[in-house]
């Protein structure tokens, strides 16, 4: 089963005649890869695109990295395609996820044909809690030279991500779920997370924690899991993670499949969604016209699934995979092609 074949469990997607998509390129290579995703979306469906700004350049011009008008545009759209933010990422990304009421971050990591991957059998998905943990933003300097960070973990958020993760596994034919945690050290916070995910597993009829049932469940300390993912990623399917662990482990998985230029992601709410590549603004190559648009286009495929357009999503994914097999390839994949050349090749296949 290909990672990400169905993003939202049935009943959570939107069905409208002409959906409104907010387009927020942001900084760096976001300005180069998001227009490719827009062209791809335009090639497979009819949408109303509403463009908005966020990021470093906007802050330099207006004093606000995320203007209120952008927040409102994203909150009011059916879905958003987002590029990246640079130094202002914390001021942009977290509020944008809040704007779509996102509680789950979904990051597939799959080895594609045509790409030199360390582990060609990798096909796993990180389902990451998206609202709390160490990203709650509660930091303070309690005295000179001493700073603190408050980690927030609640029963409600832990159950929400667990229910989503198990539903995702069932709907996408993954037969194993791993719960990542560090409850041996963070006994209260990760202990709460672990207890809630275990409880949801016990409540589901499709989960069997002891034998080879429809979905089997195991648990792994996040540091040990990092080692095991490098050694044998094919052993894993869906990994349900606290916020920081999911962020770190999914980047590690990118190295197994060919780099960050291949990892899409979705920030999912019950109705709205924000879709973005994992790679960030990549200032070292910004403006050179060589950024790999694959992750952003694959994020657009996840957006299509969110809107209930599964056939269009499959077409987009097939087009990207065809180009990964036959080329052209951007420099991150060992080629010398430009972003535009790869975009043209994808569009030609569509």
C-alpha positions as a Markdown table, in Angstrom:
| # | Residue | x | y | z |
|---|---|---|---|---|
| 1 | Unk | 0.0 | 0.0 | 0.0 |
| 2 | Unk | 1.4 | 3.4 | -1.0 |
| 3 | Unk | 1.8 | 5.9 | 1.9 |
| 4 | Unk | -0.9 | 8.5 | 1.8 |
| 5 | Unk | -3.4 | 6.8 | -0.5 |
| 6 | Unk | -6.3 | 8.0 | 1.7 |
| 7 | Unk | -5.5 | 11.0 | 3.9 |
| 8 | Unk | -8.7 | 11.5 | 5.8 |
| 9 | Unk | -10.8 | 8.7 | 7.2 |
| 10 | Unk | -14.2 | 8.5 | 5.5 |
| 11 | Unk | -16.6 | 11.2 | 6.4 |
| 12 | Unk | -14.0 | 13.9 | 7.3 |
| 13 | Unk | -13.2 | 15.2 | 3.8 |
| 14 | Unk | -15.0 | 18.0 | 2.1 |
| 15 | Unk | -17.2 | 17.8 | -0.9 |
| 16 | Unk | -18.0 | 21.0 | -2.7 |
| 17 | Unk | -18.4 | 21.9 | -6.3 |
| 18 | Unk | -15.6 | 24.5 | -6.4 |
| 19 | Unk | -13.4 | 24.5 | -3.4 |
| 20 | Unk | -11.4 | 27.6 | -2.4 |
| 21 | Unk | -7.7 | 27.0 | -1.9 |
| 22 | Unk | -5.5 | 29.5 | -0.1 |
| 23 | Unk | -2.0 | 29.8 | -1.6 |
| 24 | Unk | 0.7 | 30.9 | 0.7 |
| 25 | Unk | 4.2 | 30.5 | -0.9 |
| 26 | Unk | 6.1 | 32.1 | 2.0 |
| 27 | Unk | 9.9 | 32.4 | 1.9 |
| 28 | Unk | 12.8 | 30.9 | 0.0 |
| 29 | Unk | 12.1 | 28.0 | -2.3 |
| 30 | Unk | 8.4 | 28.2 | -1.3 |
| 31 | Unk | 8.2 | 31.0 | -3.9 |
| 32 | Unk | 9.4 | 28.5 | -6.5 |
| 33 | Unk | 7.7 | 25.2 | -5.7 |
| 34 | Unk | 4.2 | 26.4 | -4.6 |
| 35 | Unk | 3.4 | 27.8 | -8.1 |
| 36 | Unk | 4.2 | 24.3 | -9.5 |
| 37 | Unk | 1.7 | 22.8 | -7.1 |
| 38 | Unk | -0.9 | 25.4 | -8.1 |
| 39 | Unk | -0.4 | 24.6 | -11.8 |
| 40 | Unk | -0.8 | 20.9 | -11.0 |
| 41 | Unk | -4.0 | 21.5 | -9.0 |
| 42 | Unk | -5.3 | 23.6 | -11.8 |
| 43 | Unk | -4.6 | 20.8 | -14.3 |
| 44 | Unk | -6.7 | 18.2 | -12.5 |
| 45 | Unk | -9.7 | 20.2 | -11.2 |
| 46 | Unk | -11.5 | 23.5 | -10.9 |
| 47 | Unk | -10.6 | 25.5 | -7.9 |
| 48 | Unk | -10.8 | 29.1 | -6.7 |
| 49 | Unk | -7.3 | 30.1 | -5.7 |
| 50 | Unk | -6.8 | 32.9 | -3.2 |
| 51 | Unk | -3.3 | 34.2 | -2.7 |
| 52 | Unk | -1.9 | 35.4 | 0.6 |
| 53 | Unk | 1.5 | 36.3 | 2.0 |
| 54 | Unk | 3.5 | 35.3 | 5.1 |
| 55 | Unk | 7.1 | 35.0 | 6.2 |
| 56 | Unk | 10.3 | 37.0 | 6.5 |
| 57 | Unk | 9.7 | 39.3 | 3.6 |
| 58 | Unk | 6.3 | 40.2 | 4.7 |
| 59 | Unk | 7.5 | 41.0 | 8.2 |
| 60 | Unk | 10.2 | 43.2 | 6.8 |
| 61 | Unk | 7.6 | 45.1 | 4.8 |
| 62 | Unk | 4.7 | 45.2 | 7.3 |
| 63 | Unk | 6.1 | 44.3 | 10.7 |
| 64 | Unk | 4.0 | 41.1 | 10.9 |
| 65 | Unk | 5.2 | 37.8 | 9.7 |
| 66 | Unk | 1.6 | 36.5 | 9.5 |
| 67 | Unk | -0.8 | 39.3 | 8.6 |
| 68 | Unk | -4.3 | 39.0 | 10.0 |
| 69 | Unk | -5.7 | 39.0 | 6.5 |
| 70 | Unk | -3.6 | 35.9 | 5.7 |
| 71 | Unk | -4.8 | 34.1 | 8.8 |
| 72 | Unk | -8.4 | 34.9 | 7.9 |
| 73 | Unk | -7.9 | 33.7 | 4.3 |
| 74 | Unk | -6.5 | 30.4 | 5.5 |
| 75 | Unk | -9.2 | 29.9 | 8.1 |
| 76 | Unk | -11.9 | 30.6 | 5.6 |
| 77 | Unk | -10.6 | 28.4 | 2.8 |
| 78 | Unk | -11.4 | 24.8 | 2.2 |
| 79 | Unk | -7.6 | 24.0 | 2.2 |
| 80 | Unk | -4.3 | 25.7 | 2.0 |
| 81 | Unk | -1.1 | 25.0 | 0.1 |
| 82 | Unk | 1.8 | 26.5 | 1.9 |
| 83 | Unk | 5.5 | 26.7 | 1.0 |
| 84 | Unk | 7.8 | 27.6 | 3.9 |
| 85 | Unk | 8.8 | 30.3 | 6.3 |
| 86 | Unk | 12.4 | 31.3 | 7.2 |
| 87 | Unk | 13.5 | 32.9 | 10.4 |
| 88 | Unk | 9.8 | 33.7 | 11.2 |
| 89 | Unk | 8.7 | 30.0 | 11.0 |
| 90 | Unk | 7.5 | 29.9 | 14.6 |
| 91 | Unk | 5.4 | 33.0 | 14.0 |
| 92 | Unk | 3.9 | 31.6 | 10.8 |
| 93 | Unk | 3.6 | 27.8 | 10.8 |
| 94 | Unk | 2.1 | 27.3 | 14.3 |
| 95 | Unk | -0.6 | 30.0 | 13.8 |
| 96 | Unk | -1.4 | 28.7 | 10.4 |
| 97 | Unk | -2.0 | 25.2 | 11.8 |
| 98 | Unk | -4.2 | 26.9 | 14.4 |
| 99 | Unk | -6.1 | 28.6 | 11.6 |
| 100 | Unk | -7.2 | 25.3 | 10.1 |
| 101 | Unk | -7.8 | 23.8 | 13.6 |
| 102 | Unk | -5.2 | 21.2 | 12.9 |
| 103 | Unk | -4.7 | 18.5 | 15.5 |
| 104 | Unk | -2.8 | 15.9 | 13.3 |
| 105 | Unk | 0.3 | 16.2 | 11.3 |
| 106 | Unk | 0.6 | 13.5 | 8.7 |
| 107 | Unk | 4.0 | 12.8 | 7.1 |
| 108 | Unk | 4.4 | 9.8 | 4.7 |
| 109 | Unk | 8.0 | 8.7 | 4.1 |
| 110 | Unk | 8.1 | 6.3 | 1.1 |
| 111 | Unk | 11.0 | 5.1 | -1.1 |
| 112 | Unk | 10.1 | 5.8 | -4.7 |
| 113 | Unk | 11.2 | 3.9 | -7.8 |
| 114 | Unk | 13.9 | 5.8 | -9.6 |
| 115 | Unk | 15.3 | 7.3 | -6.5 |
| 116 | Unk | 18.5 | 6.1 | -4.8 |
| 117 | Unk | 17.1 | 5.3 | -1.3 |
| 118 | Unk | 19.1 | 3.8 | 1.6 |
| 119 | Unk | 16.1 | 1.5 | 2.2 |
| 120 | Unk | 14.0 | 0.8 | -0.8 |
| 121 | Unk | 11.4 | -1.0 | 1.3 |
| 122 | Unk | 10.5 | 2.1 | 3.3 |
| 123 | Unk | 6.8 | 2.9 | 3.4 |
| 124 | Unk | 5.8 | 4.4 | 6.6 |
| 125 | Unk | 3.7 | 7.3 | 7.9 |
| 126 | Unk | 4.2 | 9.5 | 10.9 |
| 127 | Unk | 1.0 | 10.7 | 12.6 |
| 128 | Unk | 2.1 | 13.4 | 14.9 |
| 129 | Unk | 0.2 | 15.3 | 17.6 |
| 130 | Unk | 0.0 | 18.9 | 16.3 |
| 131 | Unk | -1.2 | 21.1 | 19.1 |
| 132 | Unk | 0.8 | 20.8 | 22.2 |
| 133 | Unk | 4.0 | 19.2 | 23.7 |
| 134 | Unk | 7.0 | 21.4 | 23.7 |
| 135 | Unk | 5.6 | 23.4 | 20.8 |
| 136 | Unk | 2.9 | 25.0 | 23.0 |
| 137 | Unk | 5.1 | 28.1 | 23.1 |
| 138 | Unk | 5.2 | 28.4 | 26.9 |
| 139 | Unk | 8.8 | 29.6 | 27.5 |
| 140 | Unk | 10.2 | 31.9 | 30.1 |
| 141 | Unk | 13.4 | 33.3 | 31.5 |
| 142 | Unk | 12.8 | 32.8 | 35.2 |
| 143 | Unk | 16.1 | 34.5 | 36.2 |
| 144 | Unk | 19.2 | 35.7 | 34.5 |
| 145 | Unk | 20.8 | 32.8 | 32.7 |
| 146 | Unk | 18.0 | 30.4 | 33.4 |
| 147 | Unk | 15.2 | 29.7 | 30.9 |
| 148 | Unk | 12.3 | 27.2 | 31.1 |
| 149 | Unk | 10.0 | 25.4 | 28.6 |
| 150 | Unk | 6.7 | 24.0 | 29.7 |
| 151 | Unk | 5.6 | 20.8 | 28.0 |
| 152 | Unk | 1.8 | 20.4 | 27.7 |
| 153 | Unk | 0.1 | 17.0 | 27.2 |
| 154 | Unk | -3.6 | 16.5 | 27.6 |
| 155 | Unk | -5.9 | 13.5 | 27.6 |
| 156 | Unk | -8.1 | 15.1 | 24.9 |
| 157 | Unk | -5.3 | 15.8 | 22.4 |
| 158 | Unk | -3.7 | 12.4 | 23.0 |
| 159 | Unk | -6.9 | 10.6 | 22.3 |
| 160 | Unk | -7.6 | 12.7 | 19.2 |
| 161 | Unk | -4.3 | 11.8 | 17.6 |
| 162 | Unk | -4.6 | 8.2 | 18.6 |
| 163 | Unk | -8.1 | 7.9 | 17.1 |
| 164 | Unk | -6.9 | 9.6 | 13.9 |
| 165 | Unk | -3.8 | 7.4 | 13.7 |
| 166 | Unk | -5.6 | 4.1 | 14.1 |
| 167 | Unk | -8.3 | 5.2 | 11.6 |
| 168 | Unk | -5.6 | 6.2 | 9.2 |
| 169 | Unk | -3.9 | 2.8 | 9.5 |
| 170 | Unk | -7.2 | 0.9 | 8.9 |
| 171 | Unk | -8.2 | 3.1 | 6.0 |
| 172 | Unk | -4.9 | 2.7 | 4.3 |
| 173 | Unk | -4.4 | -1.0 | 4.9 |
| 174 | Unk | -1.5 | -0.7 | 7.3 |
| 175 | Unk | -1.5 | -3.7 | 9.6 |
| 176 | Unk | 0.8 | -2.3 | 12.3 |
| 177 | Unk | 1.0 | 0.8 | 14.5 |
| 178 | Unk | 3.9 | 1.8 | 16.7 |
| 179 | Unk | 3.4 | 4.2 | 19.6 |
| 180 | Unk | 6.6 | 6.3 | 20.0 |
| 181 | Unk | 7.2 | 7.8 | 23.4 |
| 182 | Unk | 9.7 | 8.5 | 26.1 |
| 183 | Unk | 7.6 | 7.7 | 29.1 |
| 184 | Unk | 10.5 | 6.1 | 31.0 |
| 185 | Unk | 11.9 | 9.6 | 31.5 |
| 186 | Unk | 9.0 | 12.0 | 30.9 |
| 187 | Unk | 6.8 | 9.9 | 33.2 |
| 188 | Unk | 3.9 | 12.4 | 33.6 |
| 189 | Unk | 3.7 | 13.9 | 30.1 |
| 190 | Unk | 4.6 | 11.0 | 27.9 |
| 191 | Unk | 3.0 | 8.7 | 30.4 |
| 192 | Unk | -0.3 | 10.5 | 29.9 |
| 193 | Unk | 0.2 | 10.3 | 26.1 |
| 194 | Unk | 1.0 | 6.6 | 26.2 |
| 195 | Unk | -1.9 | 5.7 | 28.5 |
| 196 | Unk | -4.4 | 7.5 | 26.2 |
| 197 | Unk | -3.1 | 5.9 | 23.0 |
| 198 | Unk | -3.2 | 2.5 | 24.7 |
| 199 | Unk | -6.8 | 3.1 | 25.7 |
| 200 | Unk | -7.9 | 4.0 | 22.2 |
| 201 | Unk | -6.1 | 0.8 | 20.9 |
| 202 | Unk | -8.1 | -1.3 | 23.4 |
| 203 | Unk | -11.4 | 0.3 | 22.3 |
| 204 | Unk | -11.0 | -0.5 | 18.6 |
| 205 | Unk | -12.3 | -3.7 | 17.2 |
| 206 | Unk | -9.7 | -3.8 | 14.5 |
| 207 | Unk | -6.7 | -3.7 | 16.9 |
| 208 | Unk | -5.2 | -6.8 | 18.4 |
| 209 | Unk | -2.3 | -6.1 | 20.8 |
| 210 | Unk | -1.3 | -9.7 | 21.4 |
| 211 | Unk | -1.7 | -11.7 | 18.2 |
| 212 | Unk | -1.5 | -11.1 | 14.5 |
| 213 | Unk | -4.8 | -9.4 | 14.2 |
| 214 | Unk | -6.0 | -6.8 | 11.6 |
| 215 | Unk | -3.8 | -4.2 | 13.2 |
| 216 | Unk | -1.1 | -5.0 | 15.7 |
| 217 | Unk | 0.3 | -2.5 | 18.1 |
| 218 | Unk | 3.7 | -2.1 | 19.6 |
| 219 | Unk | 5.5 | 0.6 | 21.6 |
| 220 | Unk | 9.0 | 2.0 | 21.2 |
| 221 | Unk | 11.1 | 4.5 | 23.1 |
| 222 | Unk | 11.7 | 7.3 | 20.6 |
| 223 | Unk | 15.5 | 7.1 | 20.8 |
| 224 | Unk | 15.6 | 3.4 | 20.2 |
| 225 | Unk | 13.0 | 3.8 | 17.5 |
| 226 | Unk | 15.4 | 6.2 | 15.7 |
| 227 | Unk | 18.0 | 3.5 | 15.6 |
| 228 | Unk | 15.6 | 0.8 | 14.4 |
| 229 | Unk | 14.2 | 3.0 | 11.7 |
| 230 | Unk | 17.7 | 3.4 | 10.2 |
| 231 | Unk | 18.3 | -0.3 | 10.5 |
| 232 | Unk | 15.0 | -1.8 | 9.3 |
| 233 | Unk | 12.3 | 0.8 | 8.4 |
| 234 | Unk | 10.4 | -1.9 | 6.5 |
| 235 | Unk | 9.2 | -3.2 | 9.9 |
| 236 | Unk | 7.1 | -0.2 | 10.5 |
| 237 | Unk | 3.8 | 1.2 | 9.1 |
| 238 | Unk | 2.1 | 4.0 | 11.0 |
| 239 | Unk | 3.9 | 5.6 | 13.9 |
| 240 | Unk | 1.8 | 7.7 | 16.3 |
| 241 | Unk | 4.0 | 10.3 | 17.9 |
| 242 | Unk | 4.1 | 13.2 | 20.3 |
| 243 | Unk | 4.8 | 16.5 | 18.6 |
| 244 | Unk | 8.6 | 16.9 | 18.9 |
| 245 | Unk | 9.3 | 13.2 | 18.4 |
| 246 | Unk | 7.2 | 13.2 | 15.2 |
| 247 | Unk | 9.1 | 16.2 | 13.9 |
| 248 | Unk | 12.5 | 14.7 | 14.5 |
| 249 | Unk | 11.8 | 11.1 | 13.4 |
| 250 | Unk | 10.1 | 12.1 | 10.2 |
| 251 | Unk | 13.2 | 14.1 | 9.2 |
| 252 | Unk | 15.3 | 11.1 | 9.9 |
| 253 | Unk | 13.1 | 9.0 | 7.7 |
| 254 | Unk | 13.6 | 11.5 | 4.9 |
| 255 | Unk | 17.2 | 10.5 | 4.8 |
| 256 | Unk | 16.2 | 6.9 | 4.2 |
| 257 | Unk | 14.2 | 7.6 | 1.1 |
| 258 | Unk | 16.2 | 10.2 | -0.7 |
| 259 | Unk | 15.9 | 13.5 | 1.1 |
| 260 | Unk | 13.5 | 16.2 | 2.3 |
| 261 | Unk | 12.6 | 17.1 | -1.3 |
| 262 | Unk | 10.4 | 14.0 | -1.4 |
| 263 | Unk | 8.4 | 14.4 | 1.8 |
| 264 | Unk | 5.0 | 15.9 | 1.8 |
| 265 | Unk | 2.9 | 16.7 | 4.8 |
| 266 | Unk | -0.6 | 17.5 | 5.9 |
| 267 | Unk | -1.9 | 19.5 | 8.9 |
| 268 | Unk | -5.4 | 18.2 | 9.4 |
| 269 | Unk | -8.4 | 19.5 | 11.2 |
| 270 | Unk | -11.8 | 18.0 | 11.2 |
| 271 | Unk | -12.8 | 20.1 | 8.1 |
| 272 | Unk | -9.9 | 22.3 | 7.0 |
| 273 | Unk | -6.3 | 21.4 | 6.2 |
| 274 | Unk | -2.9 | 23.0 | 5.6 |
| 275 | Unk | -0.6 | 21.1 | 3.2 |
| 276 | Unk | 3.1 | 21.8 | 2.9 |
| 277 | Unk | 6.5 | 20.2 | 2.0 |
| 278 | Unk | 8.7 | 19.2 | 4.9 |
| 279 | Unk | 11.8 | 20.7 | 3.5 |
| 280 | Unk | 11.5 | 24.3 | 4.7 |
| 281 | Unk | 12.7 | 27.4 | 2.9 |
| 282 | Unk | 16.2 | 26.1 | 1.9 |
| 283 | Unk | 17.9 | 29.5 | 1.7 |
| 284 | Unk | 21.1 | 27.9 | 0.4 |
| 285 | Unk | 19.4 | 27.3 | -3.0 |
| 286 | Unk | 16.6 | 29.8 | -3.0 |
| 287 | Unk | 16.5 | 31.8 | -6.2 |
| 288 | Unk | 18.6 | 29.4 | -8.1 |
| 289 | Unk | 15.7 | 27.6 | -9.8 |
| 290 | Unk | 16.9 | 24.1 | -8.8 |
| 291 | Unk | 14.5 | 23.3 | -6.0 |
| 292 | Unk | 12.8 | 19.9 | -6.2 |
| 293 | Unk | 9.0 | 20.5 | -6.4 |
| 294 | Unk | 8.1 | 16.9 | -5.8 |
| 295 | Unk | 7.3 | 17.2 | -2.1 |
| 296 | Unk | 5.1 | 20.2 | -2.7 |
| 297 | Unk | 3.2 | 18.5 | -5.5 |
| 298 | Unk | 2.8 | 15.4 | -3.4 |
| 299 | Unk | 1.4 | 17.7 | -0.7 |
| 300 | Unk | -1.0 | 18.9 | -3.3 |
| 301 | Unk | -2.0 | 15.3 | -3.8 |
| 302 | Unk | -2.7 | 15.0 | -0.1 |
| 303 | Unk | -4.8 | 18.1 | -0.4 |
| 304 | Unk | -6.9 | 16.6 | -3.2 |
| 305 | Unk | -7.5 | 13.5 | -1.0 |
| 306 | Unk | -8.6 | 15.8 | 1.8 |
| 307 | Unk | -11.2 | 17.3 | -0.5 |
| 308 | Unk | -12.4 | 13.9 | -1.5 |
| 309 | Unk | -10.8 | 14.0 | -5.0 |
| 310 | Unk | -9.1 | 10.6 | -4.7 |
| 311 | Unk | -8.9 | 10.0 | -8.5 |
| 312 | Unk | -7.2 | 13.3 | -9.1 |
| 313 | Unk | -4.8 | 12.7 | -6.2 |
| 314 | Unk | -3.9 | 9.3 | -7.8 |
| 315 | Unk | -3.2 | 11.0 | -11.1 |
| 316 | Unk | -0.9 | 13.6 | -9.5 |
| 317 | Unk | 1.0 | 10.9 | -7.5 |
| 318 | Unk | 1.4 | 8.7 | -10.6 |
| 319 | Unk | 2.7 | 11.7 | -12.6 |
| 320 | Unk | 5.3 | 12.5 | -9.9 |
| 321 | Unk | 6.4 | 8.9 | -9.6 |
| 322 | Unk | 6.7 | 8.7 | -13.4 |
| 323 | Unk | 9.1 | 11.6 | -13.4 |
| 324 | Unk | 11.1 | 10.2 | -10.5 |
| 325 | Unk | 11.6 | 7.0 | -12.6 |
| 326 | Unk | 12.3 | 8.6 | -16.0 |
| 327 | Unk | 13.6 | 12.0 | -15.0 |
| 328 | Unk | 14.4 | 14.8 | -15.3 |
| 329 | Unk | 15.9 | 15.1 | -11.8 |
| 330 | Unk | 16.9 | 18.1 | -9.8 |
| 331 | Unk | 20.4 | 18.3 | -8.2 |
| 332 | Unk | 19.3 | 16.9 | -4.9 |
| 333 | Unk | 18.5 | 13.6 | -6.7 |
| 334 | Unk | 21.7 | 13.6 | -8.6 |
| 335 | Unk | 20.5 | 15.4 | -11.8 |
| 336 | Unk | 21.0 | 18.8 | -13.2 |
| 337 | Unk | 17.4 | 19.8 | -14.1 |
| 338 | Unk | 15.7 | 23.0 | -13.1 |
| 339 | Unk | 12.5 | 23.3 | -11.1 |
| 340 | Unk | 10.8 | 24.4 | -14.2 |
| 341 | Unk | 11.9 | 21.3 | -16.2 |
| 342 | Unk | 10.6 | 19.0 | -13.5 |
| 343 | Unk | 7.4 | 20.9 | -13.3 |
| 344 | Unk | 6.9 | 20.7 | -17.1 |
| 345 | Unk | 7.6 | 17.0 | -17.0 |
| 346 | Unk | 4.9 | 16.4 | -14.3 |
| 347 | Unk | 2.4 | 18.6 | -16.1 |
| 348 | Unk | 3.1 | 16.7 | -19.4 |
| 349 | Unk | 2.2 | 13.5 | -17.7 |
| 350 | Unk | -1.0 | 14.9 | -16.5 |
